[in-house]
Amino acid sequence: MYLMTPDEAAKELKVATGTLRRWLRRGEFKAAKTPAGWRISEQDVERFLAARHTGQPDTDDDDAGGSGTGARPTPQAPGPGPGPGIG
């Protein structure tokens, strides 16, 4: 079993090392604290990714009730400002 340093694991996860270290301090990421510092197994990285995986953006056009375009509605522009002489 290969144990990674936080720097190596952060590269695998494509996050900043500081982010990974914060997750470690908060207990959000499973790892072993050794005299040499945190060590993270490849399996723990894979488990973390699997637990947080949200999938890729939906491009199949099979979303229930949606328009199928993936587009979001355009926000409405604000109405006219106060009338003349107000303000």
Backbone as CSV, one residue per row, in Angstrom:
resi,resn,N_x,N_y,N_z,CA_x,CA_y,CA_z,C_x,C_y,C_z
1,MET,0.856,-1.176,0.000,0.000,0.000,0.000,0.900,1.236,0.000
2,TYR,0.624,2.140,-0.921,1.400,3.371,-1.020,0.728,4.447,-0.185
3,LEU,1.521,5.132,0.637,1.013,6.241,1.445,1.545,7.545,0.879
4,MET,0.625,8.465,0.607,0.982,9.756,0.022,1.118,10.812,1.098
5,THR,1.893,11.825,0.757,1.960,13.019,1.591,0.741,13.878,1.244
6,PRO,0.412,14.857,2.078,-0.686,15.757,1.725,-0.457,16.468,0.386
7,ASP,0.781,16.822,0.067,1.061,17.464,-1.220,0.704,16.553,-2.388
8,GLU,1.084,15.281,-2.284,0.794,14.323,-3.355,-0.706,14.079,-3.476
9,ALA,-1.377,13.914,-2.326,-2.819,13.670,-2.351,-3.566,14.879,-2.908
10,ALA,-3.131,16.087,-2.558,-3.783,17.300,-3.061,-3.677,17.364,-4.577
11,LYS,-2.536,16.980,-5.117,-2.384,16.958,-6.580,-3.337,15.958,-7.205
12,GLU,-3.481,14.789,-6.586,-4.413,13.773,-7.091,-5.849,14.298,-7.086
13,LEU,-6.197,15.014,-6.025,-7.557,15.527,-5.870,-7.787,16.845,-6.611
14,LYS,-6.694,17.430,-7.121,-6.760,18.710,-7.823,-7.330,19.816,-6.934
15,VAL,-6.808,19.856,-5.698,-7.155,20.916,-4.748,-5.860,21.477,-4.185
16,ALA,-5.941,22.633,-3.588,-4.771,23.227,-2.942,-4.396,22.399,-1.715
17,THR,-3.105,22.354,-1.437,-2.629,21.613,-0.269,-3.275,22.140,1.004
18,GLY,-3.454,23.455,1.092,-4.101,24.042,2.272,-5.518,23.537,2.466
19,THR,-6.245,23.330,1.361,-7.606,22.798,1.443,-7.584,21.392,2.017
20,LEU,-6.687,20.561,1.508,-6.599,19.185,2.001,-6.201,19.169,3.475
21,ARG,-5.257,20.013,3.860,-4.846,20.057,5.268,-5.997,20.514,6.169
22,ARG,-6.833,21.426,5.686,-8.000,21.859,6.455,-8.960,20.689,6.630
23,TRP,-9.195,19.918,5.547,-10.064,18.741,5.647,-9.495,17.744,6.656
24,LEU,-8.168,17.584,6.663,-7.543,16.660,7.607,-7.758,17.125,9.046
25,ARG,-7.539,18.402,9.307,-7.726,18.931,10.672,-9.163,18.781,11.133
26,ARG,-10.110,18.983,10.221,-11.533,18.892,10.577,-12.033,17.452,10.645
27,GLY,-11.221,16.505,10.215,-11.643,15.106,10.207,-12.527,14.761,9.025
28,GLU,-12.546,15.609,8.004,-13.373,15.360,6.821,-12.703,14.392,5.853
29,PHE,-11.432,14.144,6.060,-10.659,13.277,5.180,-9.907,12.290,6.044
30,LYS,-10.041,11.005,5.751,-9.410,9.971,6.552,-7.924,9.880,6.211
31,ALA,-7.086,9.877,7.230,-5.645,9.776,7.042,-4.998,9.365,8.354
32,ALA,-3.724,9.018,8.279,-2.968,8.648,9.475,-1.996,9.767,9.812
33,LYS,-1.980,10.155,11.073,-1.018,11.163,11.530,0.182,10.414,12.088
34,THR,1.321,10.580,11.444,2.550,9.898,11.854,3.540,10.934,12.382
35,PRO,4.629,10.480,12.995,5.649,11.438,13.429,6.206,12.259,12.257
36,ALA,6.134,11.701,11.060,6.630,12.405,9.876,5.560,13.294,9.244
37,GLY,4.356,13.314,9.808,3.263,14.117,9.266,2.127,13.229,8.782
38,TRP,1.148,13.845,8.137,-0.007,13.104,7.635,0.411,12.179,6.505
39,ARG,-0.207,10.992,6.466,-0.015,10.057,5.366,-1.384,9.564,4.939
40,ILE,-1.597,9.537,3.630,-2.915,9.246,3.064,-2.773,8.105,2.072
41,SER,-3.589,7.074,2.227,-3.520,5.932,1.316,-4.279,6.234,0.025
42,GLU,-3.887,5.551,-1.032,-4.586,5.693,-2.311,-6.061,5.311,-2.159
43,GLN,-6.324,4.293,-1.345,-7.702,3.860,-1.120,-8.522,4.953,-0.453
44,ASP,-7.913,5.686,0.479,-8.635,6.773,1.142,-8.950,7.900,0.169
45,VAL,-8.035,8.174,-0.758,-8.301,9.180,-1.792,-9.471,8.718,-2.660
46,GLU,-9.456,7.453,-3.067,-10.533,6.915,-3.905,-11.874,6.940,-3.173
47,ARG,-11.871,6.577,-1.882,-13.118,6.614,-1.095,-13.652,8.034,-0.978
48,PHE,-12.759,8.975,-0.739,-13.165,10.371,-0.624,-13.802,10.847,-1.924
49,LEU,-13.181,10.529,-3.050,-13.728,10.928,-4.342,-15.086,10.277,-4.587
50,ALA,-15.200,9.005,-4.260,-16.468,8.300,-4.470,-17.579,8.898,-3.608
51,ALA,-17.247,9.285,-2.377,-18.254,9.849,-1.478,-18.703,11.229,-1.932
52,ARG,-17.830,11.973,-2.575,-18.154,13.335,-2.995,-18.489,13.448,-4.468
53,HIS,-18.450,12.340,-5.176,-18.672,12.374,-6.622,-20.094,12.831,-6.927
54,THR,-20.196,13.845,-7.745,-21.512,14.348,-8.146,-21.771,14.083,-9.622
55,GLY,-20.828,13.510,-10.304,-21.008,13.204,-11.718,-20.643,14.377,-12.606
56,GLN,-20.652,14.118,-13.852,-20.356,15.138,-14.849,-21.623,15.924,-15.150
57,PRO,-21.481,17.102,-15.754,-22.675,17.862,-16.135,-23.573,17.011,-17.029
58,ASP,-24.853,17.146,-16.837,-25.822,16.359,-17.578,-25.915,16.863,-19.018
59,THR,-25.473,16.027,-19.949,-25.554,16.399,-21.364,-26.420,15.421,-22.131
60,ASP,-27.077,14.493,-21.420,-27.877,13.465,-22.076,-29.268,13.932,-22.465
61,ASP,-29.675,15.103,-22.014,-31.018,15.629,-22.259,-32.100,14.697,-21.736
62,ASP,-31.798,13.969,-20.659,-32.803,13.068,-20.102,-33.268,13.519,-18.729
63,ASP,-33.073,14.799,-18.417,-33.505,15.282,-17.107,-35.025,15.377,-17.078
64,ALA,-35.589,14.974,-15.969,-37.047,14.934,-15.837,-37.628,16.335,-15.794
65,GLY,-38.541,16.612,-16.697,-39.260,17.870,-16.657,-38.494,19.061,-17.160
66,GLY,-37.281,18.868,-17.558,-36.486,19.993,-18.024,-36.697,20.255,-19.502
67,SER,-36.124,21.333,-19.974,-36.267,21.689,-21.374,-35.353,20.862,-22.252
68,GLY,-34.348,20.209,-21.637,-33.434,19.407,-22.414,-32.286,20.218,-22.990
69,THR,-32.319,21.524,-22.823,-31.255,22.341,-23.391,-30.122,22.562,-22.414
70,GLY,-30.380,22.348,-21.144,-29.375,22.614,-20.133,-29.248,24.097,-19.821
71,ALA,-30.020,24.925,-20.533,-29.935,26.367,-20.325,-30.765,26.775,-19.124
72,ARG,-30.307,27.798,-18.456,-31.049,28.332,-17.322,-31.894,29.492,-17.812
73,PRO,-33.017,29.745,-17.158,-33.844,30.876,-17.570,-33.080,32.184,-17.433
74,THR,-33.354,33.079,-18.318,-32.711,34.395,-18.280,-33.357,35.221,-17.192
75,PRO,-32.555,35.814,-16.302,-33.154,36.646,-15.252,-33.845,37.860,-15.867
76,GLN,-34.913,38.286,-15.223,-35.649,39.452,-15.702,-34.882,40.719,-15.373
77,ALA,-34.873,41.645,-16.295,-34.238,42.940,-16.052,-35.086,43.713,-15.060
78,PRO,-34.471,44.527,-14.231,-35.263,45.318,-13.287,-36.164,46.277,-14.039
79,GLY,-37.290,46.588,-13.441,-38.248,47.506,-14.045,-37.707,48.934,-14.073
80,PRO,-38.453,49.849,-14.641,-37.990,51.235,-14.698,-37.814,51.782,-13.292
81,GLY,-36.945,52.729,-13.152,-36.659,53.347,-11.859,-37.824,54.213,-11.414
82,PRO,-37.636,54.961,-10.337,-38.712,55.816,-9.836,-39.095,56.863,-10.888
83,GLY,-40.298,57.297,-10.817,-40.801,58.285,-11.778,-40.085,59.623,-11.654
84,PRO,-40.376,60.548,-12.573,-39.712,61.852,-12.547,-40.013,62.588,-11.244
85,GLY,-39.016,63.250,-10.754,-39.176,64.057,-9.557,-39.143,63.269,-8.265
86,ILE,-38.965,61.937,-8.338,-38.894,61.111,-7.128,-37.435,60.813,-6.867
87,GLY,-37.006,60.983,-5.649,-35.644,60.602,-5.291,-34.841,61.733,-4.982
